[in-house]
Amino acid sequence: MTAAPAAAATPVLAWQQAQSVRVLCLVQPETDPDAEALQAEICHTIVRLARVHAPLPVSEVGFGDPAVIAPGTVTLLVHASIAPDGGGRLLAFAIRPFRTGGVDTAQLFTAAPRALRLPAAGPGGAALERSLAAALADILPWLRTR
């Protein structure tokens, strides 16, 4: 008889000794008239959701910000694509934690990419928030147990 594997007692290496979480978002194509507003909505929503029960500070960063590669920082890279879909829009996104440090902190697979339908214009609203929350629950250690 063999024993069942024990649950992980420590977080994956990318989260060990992390001191902050940064969020960097990109919605493409940038030529879409709603891309900039949707990118802001996604980033603000992720920061707000990630801060719930967070044991470390969470903030948004922009491209070129040196905080992305600062020691002790885990950056959530959020990449989304928006496309027309019948009378609405289709949004596909993936969130991947990034931390400098090479192989020791690399996570090959995290939350699976997700897709959802949005109205033809305007914010993503509750449907977008639910989808982002589900993705974050797969990534953030403090949300996995809730």
Residue pairs with C-beta under 8 A, 6 or more apart in sequence:
10 16
11 141
12 107
12 141
13 104
13 105
14 74
14 97
14 99
14 105
14 106
14 107
15 74
15 97
15 141
17 72
18 56
18 72
18 73
18 74
18 99
19 56
19 71
19 72
19 73
20 56
20 57
20 58
20 59
20 67
20 70
20 72
20 73
20 74
21 50
21 54
21 56
21 57
21 58
21 59
21 73
21 74
21 75
21 76
21 140
22 58
22 59
22 60
22 61
22 65
22 67
22 68
22 73
22 74
22 75
22 76
23 43
23 46
23 47
23 50
23 58
23 59
23 60
23 61
23 75
23 76
23 78
24 60
24 61
24 62
24 63
24 65
24 68
24 75
24 76
24 77
24 78
25 39
25 42
25 43
25 46
25 60
25 78
25 79
25 80
26 39
26 78
26 79
26 80
27 35
27 36
27 38
27 39
27 42
27 80
27 81
27 82
28 35
28 79
28 80
28 81
28 82
29 35
29 81
29 82
30 36
32 38
32 82
34 82
34 89
34 121
34 122
35 82
37 123
38 80
38 82
38 91
38 123
38 124
39 80
41 123
41 124
41 128
42 78
42 80
42 93
42 124
42 128
42 132
43 60
43 78
44 60
45 128
45 129
45 132
46 76
46 78
46 95
46 132
46 136
47 58
47 59
47 60
49 129
49 132
49 133
49 136
49 143
50 58
50 76
50 136
50 140
50 143
51 58
52 143
53 142
53 143
53 146
54 140
54 142
55 142
61 67
61 68
61 75
67 73
67 75
68 75
68 98
69 75
69 100
71 100
73 99
73 100
74 97
74 98
74 99
75 97
75 98
75 99
76 95
76 96
76 97
76 98
76 139
77 95
77 96
77 97
77 98
78 93
78 94
78 95
79 93
79 94
79 96
80 91
80 92
80 93
80 94
81 91
81 92
81 93
82 89
82 90
82 91
82 118
83 89
83 90
84 90
85 117
87 120
88 117
88 118
88 119
88 120
89 117
89 118
89 119
89 120
90 115
90 116
90 117
90 118
91 115
91 116
91 117
91 118
91 124
91 128
92 113
92 114
92 115
93 113
93 114
93 115
93 131
93 132
93 135
94 111
94 112
94 113
94 114
95 110
95 111
95 132
95 135
95 136
95 139
96 107
96 110
96 111
97 107
97 110
97 139
99 105
110 138
110 139
111 135
111 136
111 138
111 139
112 138
114 131
114 134
114 135
116 124
116 127
116 128
116 131
117 127
118 124
118 127
118 128
119 125
136 143
137 143
137 144
137 146
138 144
